Amino acid sequence: MKTLNLGLIGVGRIGTMHANNLNTLRPQLAERGLDVNLWITDVAADYARTVAEGLGANFFDSVQGMIDAGVDALLIATGTMTHPDLIRAGIAANLPVFCEKPVAGDVEAALPLLEEIAAASGRVQIGHQRRFDAGYLEAKRRLEAGDIGWIHSMRAITGDMFPPSLEFIASSGGLFRDCSVHDFDILRWITGKEIVEVYAKGSNNGDPGIGAAGDVDTALAVLTFEDGTVATAIATRYNGAGHDVRLEIQGSKDTVVVGLDEKSALRSVEQGVAFPAGTAHQTFIERFDDAYRAELVAFIEYVLGERDNPCSPWDAVAASRVADAAQESLRTGAPVSVAMVPAS
Ligand SMILES: NC(=O)c1ccc[n+]([C@@H]2O[C@H](COP(=O)([O-])OP(=O)(O)OC[C@H]3O[C@@H](n4cnc5c(N)ncnc54)[C@H](O)[C@@H]3O)[C@@H](O)[C@H]2O)c1
């Protein structure tokens, strides 16, 4: 049995989910001859110690403590602004790193880090879990098989049911960087094409604190791809019907929809139509439960050298470029060209 010590930094919303997922994956990983131990650290030490105890994980009072104790890989699930320094700590210790999206608060902060990762031949996977979701994978397969034909338009939707804390919003970089970046990533990944221009609008009809924090609660981006294809990406913090993540791809031969099933957060008003009849997802954690687990398994395989990096920092920064352009368009009210990310 091979032992792998994974060091999780940050046990807030998403970090706790990764910790729970890793725990439930352990039997499956053991069948593959892997004994995976979870090590945990967080600046909120008392809380993290309790989480670690509850999961039978080892608690460390610092990242350096985990590194000194011989951790095999790092999982970074702390707030966005802390990502660059923690990625740096991982690559300086020659450790493979999984880091939640985004790489940094903005692209300007990410670019020097990309150079450092390249210079150190660092192994860094970024957390865009939709790449592991069965629906997005099937849409990509059908597109590549030619079943959809050429795309005339796409509509991406990301609707959170409730806003996160105002404290989180203030440090999130804005709705496009925090939420729509997942749509920007998946649109690039599915089509294999770059988004070259963004025109954005936003509104604030919910908690006035969101506007006071410099953000919008709802936003729409009109996206133009390098071949002229158009798409929209809409995000909101107030989708009362449930957590709604969908993508419609309409082509010359067929239309496919990701996220349309019995649990979709929408109601038909047509006579006799009961679909979708299920209870809608409430959170991103429920909606992408399987995808988050598959993402974690992929990281472990990447650590072991069994697969390529499924989401490189260069790829993630390319999506962040679109988010930055959208934030800029929101600010200026004008369309903004998306600058390309230098090749890795
Ligand atoms: N992939 C996704 O679907 C997804 C979903 C939610 C959040 N995220 C990303 O995950 C990150 C965390 O989001 P969250 O909602 O879990 O935030 P959160 O505020 O709930 O949790 C962050 C945790 O990190 C800890 N922390 C902060 N700085 C630290 C440091 N330097 N060292 C150790 N611990 C530290 C905090 O004490 C807290 O417990 C964000 O970057 C966010 O963009 C991704």
The ligand as an SDF file (V2000), in Angstrom:
LIG
                    3D

 44 48  0  0  0  0  0  0  0  0999 V2000
  -14.6350   25.5950   -7.3850 N   0  0  0  0  0  0  0  0  0  0  0  0
  -15.7100   26.0730   -6.8190 C   0  0  0  0  0  0  0  0  0  0  0  0
  -16.8310   25.7390   -7.1890 O   0  0  0  0  0  0  0  0  0  0  0  0
  -15.5850   27.0280   -5.6700 C   0  0  0  0  0  0  0  0  0  0  0  0
  -16.7080   27.2460   -4.8450 C   0  0  0  0  0  0  0  0  0  0  0  0
  -16.5430   28.0850   -3.7390 C   0  0  0  0  0  0  0  0  0  0  0  0
  -15.3290   28.7030   -3.5000 C   0  0  0  0  0  0  0  0  0  0  0  0
  -14.2900   28.4910   -4.3550 N   0  0  0  0  0  0  0  0  0  0  0  0
  -13.0000   29.1690   -4.1290 C   0  0  0  0  0  0  0  0  0  0  0  0
  -12.4450   28.6060   -2.9520 O   0  0  0  0  0  0  0  0  0  0  0  0
  -11.7880   29.6050   -2.2000 C   0  0  0  0  0  0  0  0  0  0  0  0
  -12.3200   29.5700   -0.7620 C   0  0  0  0  0  0  0  0  0  0  0  0
  -13.6930   29.8920   -0.7850 O   0  0  0  0  0  0  0  0  0  0  0  0
  -14.6250   29.5590    0.4840 P   0  0  0  0  0  0  0  0  0  0  0  0
  -15.9880   29.9470    0.0750 O   0  0  0  0  0  0  0  0  0  0  0  0
  -14.3690   28.1850    0.9760 O   0  0  0  0  0  0  0  0  0  0  0  0
  -14.0430   30.6300    1.5300 O   0  0  0  0  0  0  0  0  0  0  0  0
  -14.2160   30.6280    3.0970 P   0  0  0  0  0  0  0  0  0  0  0  0
  -13.9780   32.0240    3.5140 O   0  0  0  0  0  0  0  0  0  0  0  0
  -15.4550   29.9190    3.5020 O   0  0  0  0  0  0  0  0  0  0  0  0
  -13.0000   29.7170    3.6280 O   0  0  0  0  0  0  0  0  0  0  0  0
  -11.6390   30.0950    3.5450 C   0  0  0  0  0  0  0  0  0  0  0  0
  -10.8760   29.4370    4.7030 C   0  0  0  0  0  0  0  0  0  0  0  0
   -9.4810   29.6860    4.5310 O   0  0  0  0  0  0  0  0  0  0  0  0
   -8.9210   30.0790    5.7840 C   0  0  0  0  0  0  0  0  0  0  0  0
   -7.7200   30.8560    5.4910 N   0  0  0  0  0  0  0  0  0  0  0  0
   -7.6700   32.1020    4.9560 C   0  0  0  0  0  0  0  0  0  0  0  0
   -6.3830   32.4730    4.7760 N   0  0  0  0  0  0  0  0  0  0  0  0
   -5.6180   31.4340    5.1890 C   0  0  0  0  0  0  0  0  0  0  0  0
   -4.2150   31.1920    5.2180 C   0  0  0  0  0  0  0  0  0  0  0  0
   -3.3400   32.1080    4.7790 N   0  0  0  0  0  0  0  0  0  0  0  0
   -3.7540   30.0080    5.6850 N   0  0  0  0  0  0  0  0  0  0  0  0
   -4.6350   29.0700    6.1280 C   0  0  0  0  0  0  0  0  0  0  0  0
   -5.9880   29.2460    6.1330 N   0  0  0  0  0  0  0  0  0  0  0  0
   -6.4680   30.3980    5.6530 C   0  0  0  0  0  0  0  0  0  0  0  0
  -10.0290   30.8400    6.4820 C   0  0  0  0  0  0  0  0  0  0  0  0
   -9.8190   30.8730    7.8930 O   0  0  0  0  0  0  0  0  0  0  0  0
  -11.2600   30.0060    6.0810 C   0  0  0  0  0  0  0  0  0  0  0  0
  -11.5060   28.9420    6.9810 O   0  0  0  0  0  0  0  0  0  0  0  0
  -12.0170   30.9360   -2.9430 C   0  0  0  0  0  0  0  0  0  0  0  0
  -10.8570   31.2590   -3.6550 O   0  0  0  0  0  0  0  0  0  0  0  0
  -13.1690   30.6480   -3.8710 C   0  0  0  0  0  0  0  0  0  0  0  0
  -13.0500   31.3720   -5.0970 O   0  0  0  0  0  0  0  0  0  0  0  0
  -14.3960   27.6600   -5.4010 C   0  0  0  0  0  0  0  0  0  0  0  0
  1  2  1  0
  2  3  2  0
  2  4  1  0
  4  5  1  0
  4 44  2  0
  5  6  2  0
  6  7  1  0
  7  8  2  0
  8  9  1  0
  8 44  1  0
  9 10  1  0
  9 42  1  0
 10 11  1  0
 11 12  1  0
 11 40  1  0
 12 13  1  0
 13 14  1  0
 14 15  2  0
 14 16  1  0
 14 17  1  0
 17 18  1  0
 18 19  2  0
 18 20  1  0
 18 21  1  0
 21 22  1  0
 22 23  1  0
 23 24  1  0
 23 38  1  0
 24 25  1  0
 25 26  1  0
 25 36  1  0
 26 27  1  0
 26 35  1  0
 27 28  2  0
 28 29  1  0
 29 30  1  0
 29 35  2  0
 30 31  1  0
 30 32  2  0
 32 33  1  0
 33 34  2  0
 34 35  1  0
 36 37  1  0
 36 38  1  0
 38 39  1  0
 40 41  1  0
 40 42  1  0
 42 43  1  0
M  CHG  2   8   1  16  -1
M  END
$$$$
